[in-house]
Amino acid sequence: MAATMAATITWVCVFVLALVIEAISVQLVSVWFALGALAAFVLSFFAPDNYTLQIIVFLGVSIVTLLVTRPLIRKKLKPKIQRTNADKIVGMTAIVVDEIVNEEGRGTVKVEGVVWNARNETNAVCAPGEMVTVAGIDGNKLIVR
């Protein structure tokens, strides 16, 4: 009876530990182990002396729930990229207004009538009046080539 109780307590501890880790991390790292421990806990009442079966059920339920639910949960939790109107200027041609010198952190370009801070992706200096292509946006700066 004492051995049976020890197995039951062990599964309760594993369950609680997995939930605590899940609550601390909030990254869906141990919820599957909590479900496996819960299944092994229930099994410990029906097969109290079969520790091997309890461990197999714990591992099996943990792995199956991980494989079944993880892809679905990752899809739901995938951050959505919020597109902005500024994205439309990527690929457009811009004119250098103030010399672009990456080492000094200065330079501006004009695209569709709007002046932006700019940096060159190759660290080359761009002279005023030079035509460049917008390669991307980093915060409030255009990356040009």
C-alpha positions in Angstrom: 0.0 0.0 0.0 2.9 2.4 0.8 4.5 1.7 -2.5 1.2 2.4 -4.3 0.8 5.7 -2.4 4.4 6.7 -3.3 3.6 6.2 -7.1 0.4 8.2 -6.8 2.2 11.0 -4.9 5.1 10.9 -7.5 2.6 11.5 -10.4 0.9 14.3 -8.5 4.3 16.0 -7.9 5.2 15.6 -11.6 1.8 17.0 -12.6 2.2 20.0 -10.3 5.8 20.6 -11.3 4.9 20.6 -15.0 2.1 23.1 -14.4 4.4 25.3 -12.3 7.0 25.3 -15.1 4.3 26.0 -17.7 3.0 28.9 -15.6 6.5 30.4 -15.2 7.6 30.0 -18.8 4.3 30.7 -20.6 5.9 29.0 -23.6 4.0 25.8 -23.8 7.0 23.7 -22.8 5.6 21.3 -20.2 1.8 21.1 -20.6 2.1 17.8 -22.4 4.1 16.3 -19.5 1.3 17.5 -17.1 -1.2 15.6 -19.2 1.0 12.5 -19.2 1.4 12.7 -15.5 -2.4 13.1 -15.1 -2.9 9.9 -17.1 -0.3 8.0 -15.1 -1.9 9.3 -11.9 -5.3 7.9 -12.9 -3.6 4.6 -14.0 -1.9 4.3 -10.6 -5.3 3.6 -9.1 -6.1 0.8 -11.5 -2.6 -0.8 -11.8 -0.9 0.3 -8.6 2.0 -2.0 -8.7 2.8 -1.8 -12.4 5.3 1.1 -12.4 6.6 0.2 -15.9 3.1 0.6 -17.4 2.6 3.9 -15.6 5.9 5.2 -17.0 5.0 4.0 -20.5 1.5 5.7 -20.3 3.2 8.9 -19.0 5.6 9.0 -21.9 3.1 7.8 -24.5 0.4 10.4 -23.5 3.1 13.1 -23.3 4.5 12.3 -26.7 1.2 11.9 -28.5 -0.3 15.1 -27.1 2.9 16.9 -28.0 2.9 15.6 -31.6 -0.9 16.2 -32.1 -1.3 19.7 -30.4 2.1 21.4 -30.9 1.7 22.2 -34.6 -1.9 23.5 -34.1 -0.9 25.7 -31.1 2.2 27.1 -32.9 0.0 28.1 -35.8 -2.4 29.9 -33.5 0.3 31.6 -31.5 2.4 32.6 -34.5 2.7 36.4 -34.4 1.0 38.2 -37.2 3.1 40.8 -39.0 1.2 44.0 -39.3 1.9 45.5 -42.7 2.0 49.2 -43.0 1.7 51.6 -45.9 5.4 52.2 -45.6 6.1 48.7 -46.9 4.9 49.8 -50.4 8.1 51.8 -50.9 10.4 48.8 -50.6 11.8 48.3 -54.1 11.2 52.0 -55.2 13.8 54.4 -56.3 14.8 57.2 -53.9 17.0 60.3 -54.3 19.7 61.0 -51.8 18.9 64.4 -50.1 21.8 64.5 -47.5 24.9 62.4 -47.9 24.5 58.9 -46.5 27.5 58.0 -44.2 26.7 54.9 -42.1 29.8 55.4 -39.8 28.5 58.8 -38.8 24.8 57.7 -38.6 23.6 60.3 -41.0 21.9 60.5 -44.3 18.4 61.1 -45.8 16.6 60.2 -48.9 13.3 61.3 -50.5 10.7 58.8 -51.7 7.4 59.9 -53.1 7.8 63.3 -51.6 8.6 62.0 -48.1 12.1 62.5 -46.6 13.4 59.5 -44.6 16.5 58.8 -42.6 18.6 56.3 -44.5 21.5 53.9 -44.2 23.3 52.1 -47.0 23.2 48.3 -46.8 26.8 48.1 -48.1 28.3 50.9 -46.0 29.2 52.9 -49.1 28.9 56.7 -49.0 26.0 58.0 -51.2 26.3 61.6 -52.5 23.3 64.0 -52.6 21.4 63.7 -55.9 22.3 60.0 -56.3 19.5 57.6 -57.1 19.2 54.6 -54.8 16.8 51.7 -54.4 15.0 51.1 -51.1 16.0 47.6 -49.9 14.0 47.6 -46.7 12.9 49.4 -43.6 14.5 49.2 -40.2 12.4 51.1 -37.6 12.2 54.6 -39.0 15.2 54.3 -41.3 15.2 53.1 -44.9 17.9 50.7 -45.9 19.1 51.5 -49.4 21.4 50.1 -52.1 
